[in-house]
Amino acid sequence: MSPEELLPDELLERIRSRAAGYDRDNAFFHEDLEELAAAGYLKLFVPASDGGAGLGLEAAAQCQRRLATAAPATALAVNMHLVWTGVAHVLAARGDNSLDFVLKEAAQGEVFAFGNSEAGNDSVLFDSRTTATPEQDGGYSFTGTKIFTSLSPAWTRLGIFGKDAGARDGAGELVHGFITRETPGYRILDDWDTLGMRASQSATTVLEAVRAPADRIFRKLPVGPNADPLIFAIFACFESLLAAVYTGLGERALAVGVENVKRRTSFKNGGRSYAQDPDIRWKVADAAMAMDVLYPQLRTVTADVDALADHGSQWFPKLVGLKVNATKTARRVVDLAIRVSGGSSYFRGSELERLYRDVLAGMFHPSDDESAHNTVANAWLGPLED
């Protein structure tokens, strides 16, 4: 199925019509989520044999790009569900069926969220400030605080991880598992009141001896970087789908900017359209050329994931480079769109004003600029000498 079939114009316009209200009220996108679920959108990665769309990462990223042109915050939050289902898909394509249950449960309507981010943990997936305490039956109890937990009002399955410091002869072990909405011991704080992406409701989640049973513990990894397929799958899906959202945001900003330029007229030039102003035309062209570079990068990287391409040590540079380029390009394009649109875009309630705030979230998602540049430099130059 194409993005247009999964997200028909009528549905996309209904989602767009609600975006400003969610942002204004700092409200979760309940109506959007209901309609997307009914349309089968949460089953993008679910095999067709189980009632899903059976898409790969390239097609799913294009769907997310399209959704983000209507409501970036809705798309960003839906990303978290798609990350887990995408990870399950990417692993299965490589012969690892450890997360097949994620796809089975997504087919049944379960909503997955990503509960890995922690304040002050710049090691991201390679260490954790959350404690994972082993239990006699093979399960673990987790205690810690997770931030930016998108889909907080709606998830039914939350992926989490923590560190069992005593494992591996004291070297520590990172334990990955899932809990359900009904699991006791977690609290969702009412602390999501942000500059932008307000509809995502990515609240803080506090884990207090939250138990994940043995059959929901799906990985135990050493502390530090490693070559486990799970790490690749998470990075591939997380970075690519983030890039798709910000690509769609930039695409929409350019379209709105062009509409505004054609509508605006210049008093000093006898009422002619600003579309005839050489300086304005330069800025529009600058924005369009920036976006034209981004579209093929998104398609190429995601298509290579689907094709099981072997980029060796260059895989992570490609993924973090895509994310950084998408978020930076979108921010630049929004800025140019505002400049050519004039003072009306400065007022609350204008779409560009909202996009300007939404696009700023791009700098906070992993990998940040510093980490991304370190990853790329290490791939090309080798690690820093001691």
Protein Blocks (a to p, Z undefined) as FASTA:
>chain_A
ZZklmmgfklmmmmmmmmmmmmmnopafkklmmmmmmnommmmmpcfklopaopafklmm
mmmmmmmmmommlmmmmmmmmmmmmmmmmmmmnopaklmmmmmmmmnopacdddfbcghi
anlmmbcfbdcdddfkopacdddddehiehklmpcbdcdddddfkggnhnopaddddddf
klghiacddfbccfbhmlnopacdddehiacdfklccbdcdedjdfbfklmmmmmmmmmm
mmmmmmmmmmmmmmmmmmmmmmpccfkloopafklpmklmmmmmmmmmmmmmmmmmmmmm
mmmmmnopaekjmlmmmmmmmmmmmmmmmmmmmmmmmmmnojmlmpghiaklmmmmmmmm
mmmpccdfklmmmmmmmmmnopadZZ
